[in-house]
Amino acid sequence: MASSPSGEPANGRAYRRDALVQGQRVAPVDRALLDAYDAIDRRALRAYRVERLREQLRKHDYAGMLLADPLNIRYATDTNNLGLWVMHSPSRYVFIATDGPLVLFDFTSSKHNSEGIESIDEIRPATPWIYFLAGPRVEEKADAWAHEITDLLRTHGGGNLRLAVDRCDPWGAERLTRLGISLFDAQPLTEQARLIKGPEEIAQHRVSMGVCDLGVARMREALRPGITENQLWSVFHETNIAHGGEWAESRLLSSGPRTNPWFQDATNRVIEAGDMVCFDTDMVGPGGYLSDISRSFVCPGHGVSANQRNLLGYAEDQIQHNLGLLRAGVTFREFAERCWPVPDRYVHNRYMMMLHGVGLVDEYPSVAYAVDFDAWGYDGTFEENMVVSVESYIGEEGGAEGVKLEEQVLITPTGAIALSSTPLIADRNA
């Protein structure tokens, strides 16, 4: 590109050099967390996860499964190629034979990102048939895709043509059934496989939560009157990315009157002294594992009000009571019936569930409140090495503020072990 004598591009473009650029600093990383991630035995992690999937295939007498959901692909292969893009443009997929190969269908231009993984037996070029890539040739590409999948199933299914599929547009499913394939829902299988964490997965959860705790501590340090919600949220996101993390499932951070009702994304609102500041991390961290906790701080510069103290106390009581109920062998219904009774004035704005499973993202189960159990509940049993997040939101309908708390725990035969080292309540007595 031609340049002027001053060294600036001749077309008049130039990098900004104002005060918003000068002095920019990169936050330091915690080398211990990076080392802990590197120490994880990924071969063992992958072997455990693939076997969990095949256990489900054998249990249901399926010849194999075809996975297109990016999170299921991640679980099956430990690969992440254009992770967020494929969330809305499904183009990669993986075939797992019950007794046969694991075949990943990937982009020809970036399949090198998936090479060298011992649990993948073969990488083939994907045949995407979304309109963005196939245009008016969708039917042609869908036909080619369906014939290749059918050939795989006939080759490795031993005469069994029962295939579990997680995501498949109707015209693709129609072509498979036309070729003699019987289709079944793969999502229950993948959710059940992902339910119980292996040792390396638990280690991965601990690394991700270590990054999460660091980000939360930095947010608390940065919280001062005058900072915006978006600025505060960026501190957390920067920490995750700097440590090899991937994305946040939401942007749930609100302050002052925006804390009630819950579920409001961060904005450019300027946080004021004494404001309640609530957030939900929803952080997909290093290795793709979710760290999902919520905390509520009071912005420095003004004492904690009596109402804020009450909200924090009620939310803490709910979390601690419900955590105390968790152990392997307790059923979902038993948990719902014995959970902390939400005071009437807070029932309207209660959180949508009492707890949910955690793995790569939010996962099965979702346990409803007792009052909601007939409409939304289902039974099951908490098992050892499940990871769950216990939820609380306390705020009156039309109230000035609210409080959001959430704790992520590992379930054991004797109780629940918190994975986060961040205090549940920090500002109640400030």
N, C-alpha and C positions, 0 to 999 in steps of 0.2 A: 504494500500500500504506500502510495506517495505521502511524504511528510513535508511539513513546512520547515524553514530554517530553525524554528524554535523547538522542533521535535514533535509538535502536535500534528495529528493527521490533517492532510490538506482539505478534507471535506468538512472540517470544522468540529468534528466530534472530539470529545476529550473525557477522560475520567474525572469524576468530581473530586475536588480537593478541599472542600469546605470543612467546617468544624464537625459536621456529621460524619465525615470520613476520617479525618486526622485523629490519631490516637486510638483507633479501633484496636481492641485487644481480643484475643481468643482465650476463652476460659480454659484453665488447666484440666488435664484428665487425671483420673485416679489409676495409676499404673497397677495397683493391686487388683482392681476389677478387671483390667485388660488381661492380666496374668491368669486370673481365675477362669476367665472365659476360655483362654487358650488351653487350660489344663483339662477341660471337659473332654471325655473320650467320645468323640462324635461317631466313631464306628459302633461302639456299644449302644449309643443313643439311637442310631439308625436301625440297628438290628432289632432292638426292642420294639420300636414303633412299627416296623414292617411285620414282625411276628404278631403284634397285637391286631393288625388288620387281617392277617391271614387266619387268626383264630376265629374272628367274626365270620369270615367267608366259609370256613369249615362248619361252623355252628349252624349256618343257614343253608348249607349245601348249594352255594353259588360257585360257578366255575371261575369267576373272577369279578373284579370291579373296575369301572372306568370313572376316573375322578377328574373333574374340570374346575371345581372350586379351588381357588389358589391356596386357601388354608389347608385343605385336604391334600393338595399336591405337596405343600411344604411338609406336612406331617409324614407323608409317604416317602419323600425323596430327599428332604433336607436341602432343597434348592429353592432359590428365590430369584427369578429372572423377570425384571420389570414388574416388581411386586404390586405396586398400586395400580399401574396401568392395566394389568390383566384382571383387576377387580371389576372393571367396567367393560373390558374388551376380551372376553374369554377366548384364548387362542392356544394355550398350552393344555396338555392333558396327559394322564398317565394310566396305563393299563397294568393291573396287577393280577396275574394268574394265581389261583389258589395253589396249584401245583405246577409251577412253571415260572417264566421270567417276569421281571418288572421292567416294563418298556415305557420310557419317557418320550413323549412327543414334544419337541421344543423348536424354537425359532432357529433356522439354519444359520442366521447371521450372529447369533449369540449363544449357540449351544455349548461353546467352550466354558461358559459359566457353570455348566452342569456336568462337565466331564471329570473323570477321575474319582467319582463316588462309587465305592465298591458295591453298594446295594442296588445300583442301577445296572441291569444286565445289558440294556441296549438303549441308545438314543436314536430316534428317528425324526425326520422332518415333520413338523406339525402340518396339518391341513386345516387351517382356520376357515370357517365358513360364516363368519360374521360379515355383515354387509360392508362395514368399513374396509375390510381387506378383500372380500370376494366380489363386492358390487353386484352387478346383474348375474354373476356366475355362482350365486349362493347354492342353487340346486345342484349344479354340477359338482361343486366342491363338497357339498353334504353327501352326495352319492359316493364320491371317492373315499371320504372319511368313513362312511358306514361300511363299505366293503372291506376296508383295511381292518377295522375293528372286528368285523365278523370273521375274517380270515384268522385273526389272532385267537379268537375264542374257539373256533373249530379246530385249530391246530393244537391248542393247549388245554382244552376243556374236557378231553376224554369222552366226548359225546354229550356232555352237560352244556346246555345252551342258556343257562340261567345267569344273567349278568346284572350286577348291582351298579347303578349309575346315580351320581349325585346331581349334576346339572346337565340338562340336555333340552334344547328348544324342541318344540313339538315336531317340526319337520325332520329333525335328526332322529328323534325317537321313532317316528313313523317308518323311516327307512330301515332302522335296525329290526323292528318287529316284522316288517315286510320280508326281511332276509331270514326270518325264523328265530330271532333272538327273543327270549322272554326277559322283560325288564323289571327290575325291582329297585326300591329306594335304597341308595347306599348311605344316606345321611345318618340313619340310626346306627349303622355299623361303625361309621367313622367316629360318631360321638361316643359310643360305648368303648371303642378302642382308645380314644384319647382321654377317657375318664380317669384311669389309674396311671399315675406317673411313675416311670422307672427312676432309678437312682441318678442317672445323668440328667434326666429332665428336672428333677428336684434341684440338682446343682445349678442347672440353667436358670430355673426360677430364682434362685438365690442371687445369682449374678445380676439378673435383670432388676431385681428388687434393690440390690445395692446401688445401681445406677439411679433408680427411682428415688431412693432415700437421699442421695446426694443432690438430685435436682430439687426435691422438696426443701431441703435445708438451704439451698441457694436462693430459692424463692422467698423463704422466710427472712433471710438476710437482706434481700433486695426490697422487701416490702416497706415502703415509706410513703407518707402523703405526697401526692403529686405524680406517682407512677400510674400508668394506665393498666387496665386489665390485660390488654394485649402485650404490653411490655413485660409484665410479670410472667405471663404464660410463656413468652419467648425464652425466658431464663431456663425454664424446665425443659423445653423442647431442645434448646441448644445442648444441654447436658446429655440428653439421651443420644442425640446424633453424634456428638463428640466421642461417645463411648461405643459406637457401633450399633446403636439402637435404630429403629426403623420409622415408626410413625406413632401418632396418637389417634385412638379411635374416635375421639371427640375433642371439642374445645370448651369443655365445661369448666369455666372459671367466671365467677360473678362476685360483685361486691355491693355492700350497702343494700338499698331497696331492691336490687336485682337478684338478691339471694332468695327471694320469696315471690313466686313459686320457684322451684328448682327447674333444672334443664334449660338454662340460658347460657349461650356461648359467650366467650370473652369478646369485649368490645373496646372502643377507645375511651370508655368512661374513665375519668380521673378518680382514683381511689383517695378518699379523704380520711383524716385522722379519726380513729374510732370505728371505722366501717368494719363490719364482718366481711371476710373474704373467704369464699368457699370454692373448692375445686375437686375434681375427680381426675386422677392421673390418666386412666385408660391408656397406659403407655405400653406399646409393643417395643420391647427393648432388644438387647443383643440376642442373637439366635432366634428371634421371632417370638419370644415368650412374653406374655402379658403381665404387667405389674399394675394392679388395679386397687388403689387405695384412695380414700378421700379424707381431707382434713379441712378444718375451718380455723382461720387466724383472725385476730383483731388487729387492724392497722395501728401501729404505734402513734403516740401523740395525744391519746385520749384514753381515759380509764375504761375498763370493761363495764358495761352497764349491767344492772340487775337482770334485765330481760335477756341479754346475751349470755350471762352466766347461767340462767335457767335453761336456755336452749341447749347450750353446750352440755350441761349436766344431764338433761333428758337423753340426748343423743348418745352420750357416753354410757348411760345406764342401759339403753337398748342394746348397744353393741356388746357390752360386757356380759349382760344376761344371756344373750343368744349365743355368744361364743362358749359360754359355760355349758351349753346343752350339747355341743358337738363332740361326737366321738364315733368311731367305727361301730356299726351295728344299730345306731339310731335310725328310725325310718323318717322319711320326709313329713309324713302326717304327724308323727309324734313330735317332731321339732316344731311344726306349725302350731299344734295345740298347746305346747308348753312355752311358746315364745313370749317375749316381753309384751305386756298389754299396752298398746298405744293409747295414751289419754285421748278422750273424746275430741278435744279441741284440735288435735293434730291428725286425726284420722283422715280427713278430707285430702290433705296434702302428703299422705304417707308415700314412701317410695313404692315403686311398682312391684317389688318382690322383696323377700327377706334376705335371700342369698342366691348366688349363682355360681356355677362352676367356672374355673379359670384354667386356661392352657395357653394355646397360641393366641386365642382371643377369649371373649365370653363363650362358655360352653355349657352343655348339659351338666347338671340339672339347673332348673330355675324353680325355687321353692316359694310358693305363694303364701301370703298371710292366711291365717285360719278363716277370716271373714271372706276371703276370695277363693278359698280352696274348692268349693263346689263349682265355681265358674272356670277356674284356671289351674287348679291343682292336680297333681298326680303323685302316686306314691312311689317309693323306691327306698333304697337304703344307703346311708353314708358308709363308705368303705375306706380302709386304710390307704393312704397315699393319694387320696383325692385332694385337689387344691380348690378352695372356694373363697369367695369374697362375701362378707356379711355386711349388709347395707343398713343405713339409717338416714332418714331426712326428717327433721323436726321443724315445723313452721306452721303457724295457724293460717287458715284461709283468710286472706286480706291482711296478714300480719306485716310488720315493718321489715323483718329480717327472718332468715332461717339458717339452719345449721345442717351441713352434710358431713357425715362420717362414714367410713368404710374400712374394713380390715380384711386383709388377705391371709389365709391360714392354710396350713397343711394338717390334714386329719390323721390322727393316730388312734390306736386302741384305747388310749387313756385320755384323750382330749385333743384340742386344737392348738397348734403351734403357730404363732404369728411369724410371718416371713419378713415383715418390716421392722426396722429398729426406730422408726419415727414415732415419737410420742403421739398417742391418740388425741390428747388434749394438751395444749401448751399455754393457752392464754386465759384460762378461766379465772385465775386469781390475779391477773396483771392489774 
